């Protein structure tokens, strides 16, 4: 595996038992494309589609006053029909949060895709205007931040929990395998881990490696050959050409001497 860091520094790493791609489907597919590996993962990843999302975060400390508990609407979360906004939530209403009025605003997938490469300040200005239109909050926030999530929401999932190419020991997982929620990511990662663990438990031929049969301990030299098992560790005795169990045998030295 070749990596490139800051300043163009490159490093090559080798000796891996397996390589797992836990990243969005699009960059995972791009990585496999430049690798030159012939794997069915390429075709599977090409079926997955995702939508971007611009997100706006706002804070209004000025709302923390005895005569003003909240700004704007009395609801705390809503799906929006505004063409710029699909979802917004009052973060300060969640359990364990401080009383500072805070909002998270998520732009719609269509609007985010249309303005994907726009300047962040321009996007923030447009989303702030849309937020005031939806909530009626026209006060200027004391804090505002904007983030772009290029691969935010899966629109066409893979339809299976993970991808695994046993011939190359190469796998891929993520929420995009099953959907776009946190639990989808968890299930995908868990199933991927189980697949890798299953491979590690198998031998080169795909079967569990053979286990060596346990052997009884050697008897002390001073014990008679025919009677040593009677006082040697429980579970073993020597029969004619084979081993058999002796459940009544106890640990210790044999009483008879040669």
Order of alpha helices (4+ residues) and beta strands (2+ residues): beta-beta-beta-alpha-alpha-beta-beta-beta-beta-alpha-alpha-beta-beta-beta-alpha-beta-beta
